[in-house]
Amino acid sequence: MRDDILNTAAEMFLNYGFKSVTMDDIAERMGISKKTIYTHYSTKSKLVLATSHHVFENINCGIEQIREKKQNPIKENFEIKRFVIHHLKDEKTSPNFQLQKYYPKAFESLKNKQFELLDNCISDNINRGIESGDYRKDMPIEFISRIHFVGMMGIKDTNLFPVEKYSHAKLMDYFLEYHLRAICTPKGIETLEELLNEK
């Protein structure tokens, strides 16, 4: 039951936003009483925290499966991007903004987890790209990893990038290309251009 609540809440929060969805909405969707949800999660804030971590863990598992393939590091970036967009949906509810505004503790907790994952993922990707000759040598890897994280968080800011003007998927496209063009060698740029043309 606990997992069913998490899965239903995750789907509804991502589709309609953390603020918009009530405990009543979740109970109605599941065909259970609100009391059953409160048995497992005593407040909505606790459910939001558990749900955001649940979604993060699912995405983390998917990313790890992609990384285990040890494919070309540029292609790996594109595959991870597609996976994340598919799982987070491209809705106009700005779940990240709502989480930050209405559930700051959950937001900060999630942000710390995201940084650990992204820092490890990007650093490993860059090291492999340098070895394969796709990325430039002698780059400040820690700096690039951190600036990448700041950029990924920045494009979620709906004040800077209003949803009416920019879809989340388009922003991720722009940002990934921007990131890769900054670190690729001529060899890597060729692979990047091929992948962009395939799209």
Order of alpha helices (4+ residues) and beta strands (2+ residues): alpha-alpha-alpha-alpha-alpha-alpha-alpha-alpha-alpha-alpha
